[in-house]
Amino acid sequence: MQAMPKITTALMGAAAALALSAGAAYAETWDMPVAYADGNFHTQTAKDFAQCVATGTGGELEIVVHASGSLFKGNEIKRAVQTGQAPIGERLLSSHENEDPIFGFDSVPFLATSYEDAAKLWKAAKPTLTEVLDGQNLHLLYSVPWPPQGLYAKKELNSAADMQGVKFRSYNSATARMAELMGAVPVQIEAAELSQALATGVADSFISSGSTGYDRKVWESLTHWYEVNAWLPRNYIFVNKDAWSGLEESTQNVLEACGAMAERLGTTDSQRLNDWYKAELQANGMTVQPAGDQLKSDLEKIGETMTNEWLEAAGDQGKAIVDAYKGG
């Protein structure tokens, strides 16, 4: 069964109109590294965005998407774009929280647990994030959320105490901290390396969406997925500021318009696929269920601790984002 719908058709409608106004002075090719598998909906959204740009610029700008960390590993992508080794890239936003707490606004546990709330939080945080990225020689283009995060394990979990000593795959500061507060042992593992890590016992549990579990066929190693809706982390697409400045204004307009369309349709795709991914996990033998009362209560207490820690680390900027989100 093909899970990933093509959004190219919708994007092409916008691009066709834009093509009339695009007038780059020369043909150019941009390599775009991404960390996730070719079949992942984020990667497919990026590819459709690239096709929209090619059509909208009349072929003057071609963006070539390199999946699964094949051009640069996931943890290398942002630096590669900052330094001009690649002109554009995609990365998990919260993977850079160690640089600045602002990058972790989307991974504050139980702050935004639905697509509607995640959109409000993104709106509240986007101006600050744009400013931070500008200071890092990056231009923010668009962002798409993952489905809500759930807890994967190879055994039944009734409480956080059942995670004591378990090797827990972390992908950002928030997941590492959650592991510590549960008594688990955090192990940093990129998505492209997850299947092997699970198969070899490097990790036995992690928190992520149904998308990651489906992409990496985690049912070959794990048995349970608990729906906890901890947060909806975001991927974001950014451009080297020097490369951006070198584009004709009309070409910049095409990228902005295609990015806005990709963000909207990618988000719709994420939401539509959420239940599909869970059904696929179940169809492949995993137990898929909501967290029980004790596990949910334990995680919410951990979430309160992590929220307070993030607000303290993020300072006035973090407080302003949360206040804008809650007041919006």
N, C-alpha and C positions, 0 to 999 in steps of 0.2 A: 504493500500500500504506500502510495506517495503522500507523505504528510505535508510537504512544503509547497504551498501555492505560489504561483508566480505573481509578483506584483508589477512585473514589467509593463503589462498592458496599461495599467492605470498611470504609471510613471511616464509612459511614452506619450500619453495624451497631453500631459503638461509640457513635456520636452518638445513636442512638435511645435507648440506655440512659441516656446522660448527660442527655438532654432532660428527664427526669423530675426531675432535681435542679437544673437551671439555673433561676434565677429573677431575672434582671436586672430592675431597677426600671423601665427604659424602653428603647425601641427605639433603636438607634444604628447608624450606618454608618461603617466605617473604610475609607479608601483605602489600598491596599497597592501601592506602586511596586516593580517588579522590572525587571531590566535585560535579560532574555532574551526571545527571540521567543515568541509565543503557543503555537507547537507544541512548544517545547522541554520536555523532561520535567520540568525544575525548575519551569517556569511551570505546567504541568499539575498537578504535585503541589501547588503553592500554591493553585491553583483548587479542587482537591478538598479541601484543608485548609479553605478558606474555606466550602465547601459543608457540610463536617462541622460547622464552628462554627455556621453558620446553623441547621442541623438540631438540633444539641445544645443550643442556647440557645432553641429554639422560636421562632426569628426575631427574638430580642431584639438580636442582634448580627450585622450583615451586614458581610462583608469583601469589598471590590471590588478585584480584582487588575488592575493596569495594566501591560501587558507592554511589552517593547522600549524601556524608558526613556521611555515616552510621558508619564508624569507628572513624573518627575524622571530626569535622565540617571543612568547607573550610578554615576558618581563623585560624585553629589549625594545619593544615597539615604540613606546613613548619617547625614549631617549633617541632612537633612530630618527624619528620625525623632528624632534627638537633640534638636532644637529644637522639636519638636511640630508641624512643618508637615505631617507625616504620622504617624499613630499606630503604623504597623507597616510593615516593609519587608524585602526580601531583597537580599543582596549577596554577592559573592565574598569570602570571609573574608580571603584573603591580599592583597586590594587595599588593606588598611589596615595593611600591615606597616610603612609609613613612619611611622605613628603610634606603633606599639609592636611590637617584633620578635615578640611572642607571637602576633600575628595571622598570622604566617608559618609556624607550626609544621607545617602540612599541606603546605607547599611546599619542605621541605628535601629536596633531590634524593636519591632512592633510599633514604630512611629507611623509608617505608611504600609498598610497590609493589603491594600486593594489597588487595582489599576487607577481608579478615580483619585484615590489619595496620593498615589505615586506621581500622577500627573500634576497635582497641586504642589507637591513637594518639589518637583522639577522646576515648575514655574517660579517658586519662591527662591530656589537656589541658583538658577541659571545666571542671573546678572553677576553674582559674586564669583561663580565659577569661571565665567567668561573673562572677568578681570584678572583672576589668578592665572589663567592660561595665557592671556595676553602677555603677562610678565614673564612667561616661560617660553616665549617665541612661538606660541601656538594660537591658531584661530579655531574656535569651537564651531563645528558645523551642525551636527545633529546627534540625537541620543535615542536609544530604544531600550525599554526595560525587559528584563528576563521575567518569566512567570514567578509567582511567589515561591519562596524557599521552603523546602521540607527536609526532614532528617532521614538520611540513609543509614542502614545498619545491617549486620549479618546475624542479628538476633533480635528477639522481642525486647522492646524498651518500655518499661513501666514508669520509670522516673529518671531524673538526671544522674542518680547514683549508679544506674546501669552502665553509664559511660566511663566509669572510673577505670583509668589505665588504658582505655581503647585508643588506638592510633587513628587520629582524626585528620583528614585532609583539610588543610586551610588554603584559601586562595586570596585572603586579604587580612588586614589587621583585625577586623571584626570577627572573622571565623576563628582566627588563632586565639583571640581573647575568649570567645565563647567556649572553645575547647578547654582552655585552662579553668574556667569557672565551673565546667561540668566535671572536672577531674580527668579529662581526656588528655592525650598527648598530641599537640598540633604538629603536623608535618606539611611543609609547603610543597604543593604539587600543582603544576600547570595542567589545564584541561587535557591537552594533547598527551600527557603522560599518565592520565588517571587510570585507564584500563589496565595498564601494566602494573601500576602501583597496587591496585586492588588484587590482581591475580597473584602477585608475589608477596602479599602480606605487608607491604610497606604502609598501607592504610587499610582500615577496616570499617570506616564510617566517614561521613561528611554531610554537610548541609548544602543543598543546591536545589534547583528546580527540576521538574520532571524532564526538561529538555536535556540537561546534562546526562541524566541517567539513561535516557533513550539513545542519545548520540554515542555513548560509551558502552552500551549494552551491559550495564552494571549488574543485571540479573545473573550474569555468569559468575559473580562473586558474592553478591549481597542478596538478602532475602526480604527486607522490610523497608518501606518508605512511609514516614509519618508526616501528614500534612499539618504544618505549624504556621505557615504564612508569616514567617519571621520578618521578611522584607522583600522588596522587589529591586534587586540590584540593576544597575544600568550599564550598558556599553555606550561608549561615546566615540565619535569620529572627529578627528582634529587634523588640521592642516598646518604645515610649517609656515610661519608668518611671512618669511621671505618669499617662499614659493607663491603664497597667496597674493602678496603685493605685486608679484611679477605678472599676474594675470590681467587681461583686459577687464574693465568693469563689467562688460556684457557677459563675459565668461564667469566672473564671480557671481553674477546674478543667477546664472544657470545652476551653479553649484548650490547656492542658497535655496533656490526653488526646488531642485531635485532632493536636497537634504531634508527640507520641510516635508515633502511628500513621502520620502522614505521613513521619516520619523513617525508620521501618522499611520502609514500602512504597516510598518514594522511592528508598531505597538498593537495594532489590530490583529496582526498575525500572532503575536505573542499571546494575546488574550484568547484567541480562538483555539490555539494549540494547547493551552494549559490542560484542559480536560482530556484531550487526545493523548498527550504524553502519559498522563496518569493511567489511562486505559491500556496503553501499550505496556507499561511496566507490569500491570496486573495480568495482561494477556501472556506475558512471558514468565509468569510464575511468582512474581513478587506479591507480598501482602501490602496493600495500599489502604491506609486508614488514617483518620484524624488522630492526633495525639490524645492519650487518655488524660483524665483530670489531673493526676499527680505530675505527669511529665509536662503538661501544659503550664501548670502552676509553677513548677521549677524553672521552666524556660522564661516565663514572664518575670520572675524575680531576677534571673540573670540579665534579662533585658533592661530592667530598671537600673541595675548596677552599670551596665554598659552605656545606657543613655546618659546617666550622670557623668560618667567618665568622658564621654564624647563632648558633652556640653562644656565641661571644664577645659578640655584640650582645645576646642574650637573657639572658645572665648566669645567676644562680642559678635563676631561674624556668624558663628554657629547659632547663637541665641536669636540673632536677627532673622536667620533663615527659618528656624522653628516657629518664631512668633509670626512671621509672614505666612507660613504654611497654615498654622492654626487659626489665623485671623482671616485667611483668604476664602 
